[in-house]
Amino acid sequence: MTGSRFIVVGGAGFIGSHFADRLLADAAVARVTIYDNFSSGREWHLSGHLADPRLSVVRAGVEDLGALTRAMDGHDTVIHLASNPDIAKAIAEPAIDFDQGTLLTHHVVEAARRTGARQILYASGSGVYGDLGEVEADEDRGPLLPISTYGASKLAGEALICSYCHLFELRACAFRFGNVVGPRQTHGVGYDFIRRLLRTPDRLSILGDGTQSKSYIHVSDVVGAVLLAADRTEEPFRVYNVATGDHITVREIAELAVECVGLRSGCTELAFGGGDRGWKGDVPVVRLDTSRIRALGWTHTMSSREAMRRSMLAILDEATTRAAR
């Protein structure tokens, strides 16, 4: 990555700030620009790097194509992470994943075309596959039938990026992640469980019946996969599943959360809401074939359980640290 100049769109958020950590730890990286409106991103996520002269922070929205184009000018690689972080919110606001997903991706590719950025690294998601049950999905599986507007928006984003690659000689990788966990999370099942247990340790409300089963991948493994694929992918456009290959149920996560908070087993009532999924549009079982990314030399360092355990301990530490201030 010698001399590389990166712009991280959505870079003050959970995943984006970990990209900033990894990139700025590499002396070969010449420049890192964080572009974020700080609606879900946090200033403290970047506080350890503010003295680094290679870092620039642009506080603006991706919906402002002019501002995005000006910020992107002079960069080689775009890491595109900006999207609606609340998947279930579309039930009340059906347009949110177009406005905060598909439209933003169009602005990212158009800004890349205008500025001559060479490469886009796009955070897609497993929601593009729809509800396949126990079937393990590989990247070439079709047809893709998402059951949420979030999944539909991610799929539309992949299509937009692919078309721009072929029309305008961009290069891109799209990454269909498992559920990403780790320090600085601002939402997600582990985050919710820890916060609820700190408020009411005797009772934990849980959406669904607890049998939902998915892969949870630590954010450090995600960052490693994306940057490795960026260096080793030769095709104009390539899609990668990125997940651990194992899985954990919501009931197991709830029990692990009780353990992480330090509560005695059996002293917390696990109150399940019923049904086989957390909300309409939720995919209760996700299985991803990760052969393609592993063929590049990538491997995960933590299982789903260990990634979730470390994530919840970090969330607990962050919550107690902020409460003490």
Secondary structure as the mmCIF struct_conf table of DSSP 4:
data_model
#
loop_
_struct_conf.conf_type_id
_struct_conf.id
_struct_conf.beg_label_comp_id
_struct_conf.beg_label_asym_id
_struct_conf.beg_label_seq_id
_struct_conf.end_label_comp_id
_struct_conf.end_label_asym_id
_struct_conf.end_label_seq_id
TURN_TY1_P TURN_TY1_P1 THR A 2 GLY A 3
STRN STRN1 ARG A 5 VAL A 9
TURN_TY1_P TURN_TY1_P2 GLY A 10 ALA A 12
BEND BEND1 GLY A 13 GLY A 13
HELX_RH_AL_P HELX_RH_AL_P1 PHE A 14 LEU A 24
TURN_TY1_P TURN_TY1_P3 ALA A 25 ALA A 25
TURN_TY1_P TURN_TY1_P4 ALA A 27 ALA A 28
STRN STRN2 ARG A 31 ASP A 36
BEND BEND2 SER A 39 SER A 40
HELX_RH_3T_P HELX_RH_3T_P1 GLU A 43 HIS A 49
TURN_TY1_P TURN_TY1_P5 LEU A 50 ALA A 51
TURN_TY1_P TURN_TY1_P6 PRO A 53 ARG A 54
STRN STRN3 LEU A 55 ARG A 59
TURN_TY1_P TURN_TY1_P7 VAL A 62 GLU A 63
HELX_RH_AL_P HELX_RH_AL_P2 LEU A 65 MET A 72
TURN_TY1_P TURN_TY1_P8 ASP A 73 GLY A 74
BEND BEND3 ASP A 76 ASP A 76
STRN STRN4 THR A 77 HIS A 80
BEND BEND4 SER A 83 SER A 83
BEND BEND5 PRO A 85 PRO A 85
HELX_RH_3T_P HELX_RH_3T_P2 ILE A 87 ILE A 91
TURN_TY1_P TURN_TY1_P9 ALA A 92 ALA A 92
TURN_TY1_P TURN_TY1_P10 PRO A 94 ALA A 95
HELX_RH_AL_P HELX_RH_AL_P3 ILE A 96 ASP A 97
HELX_RH_PI_P HELX_RH_PI_P1 PHE A 98 THR A 102
HELX_RH_AL_P HELX_RH_AL_P4 LEU A 103 THR A 115
TURN_TY1_P TURN_TY1_P11 GLY A 116 GLY A 116
STRN STRN5 GLN A 119 ALA A 123
HELX_RH_3T_P HELX_RH_3T_P3 SER A 126 TYR A 129
TURN_TY1_P TURN_TY1_P12 GLY A 133 GLU A 134
HELX_LH_PP_P HELX_LH_PP_P1 VAL A 135 GLU A 136
STRN STRN6 ALA A 137 ALA A 137
HELX_LH_PP_P HELX_LH_PP_P2 ASP A 138 ASP A 138
TURN_TY1_P TURN_TY1_P13 GLU A 139 ASP A 140
BEND BEND6 ILE A 147 SER A 148
HELX_RH_AL_P HELX_RH_AL_P5 THR A 149 PHE A 168
STRN STRN7 ARG A 171 PHE A 177
STRN STRN8 ASN A 179 VAL A 181
TURN_TY1_P TURN_TY1_P14 PRO A 183 ARG A 184
BEND BEND7 HIS A 187 GLY A 188
HELX_RH_AL_P HELX_RH_AL_P6 VAL A 189 ARG A 199
TURN_TY1_P TURN_TY1_P15 PRO A 201 ASP A 202
STRN STRN9 ARG A 203 ILE A 206
BEND BEND8 LEU A 207 LEU A 207
STRN STRN10 GLY A 208 GLY A 208
BEND BEND9 GLY A 210 GLY A 210
STRN STRN11 SER A 213 LYS A 214
STRN STRN12 TYR A 216 HIS A 218
HELX_RH_AL_P HELX_RH_AL_P7 VAL A 219 ARG A 232
BEND BEND10 GLU A 235 PRO A 236
STRN STRN13 PHE A 237 VAL A 242
BEND BEND11 GLY A 245 GLY A 245
STRN STRN14 ILE A 248 THR A 249
HELX_RH_AL_P HELX_RH_AL_P8 VAL A 250 VAL A 261
TURN_TY1_P TURN_TY1_P16 GLY A 262 GLY A 262
HELX_LH_PP_P HELX_LH_PP_P3 LEU A 263 ARG A 264
TURN_TY1_P TURN_TY1_P17 SER A 265 GLY A 266
BEND BEND12 CYS A 267 THR A 268
STRN STRN15 GLU A 269 PHE A 272
STRN STRN16 GLY A 274 GLY A 274
BEND BEND13 GLY A 275 TRP A 279
TURN_TY1_P TURN_TY1_P18 LYS A 280 GLY A 281
BEND BEND14 PRO A 284 PRO A 284
STRN STRN17 VAL A 285 VAL A 285
STRN STRN18 LEU A 288 LEU A 288
HELX_RH_AL_P HELX_RH_AL_P9 SER A 291 ARG A 294
TURN_TY1_P TURN_TY1_P19 ALA A 295 GLY A 297
BEND BEND15 THR A 301 MET A 302
HELX_RH_AL_P HELX_RH_AL_P10 SER A 304 ALA A 324
#
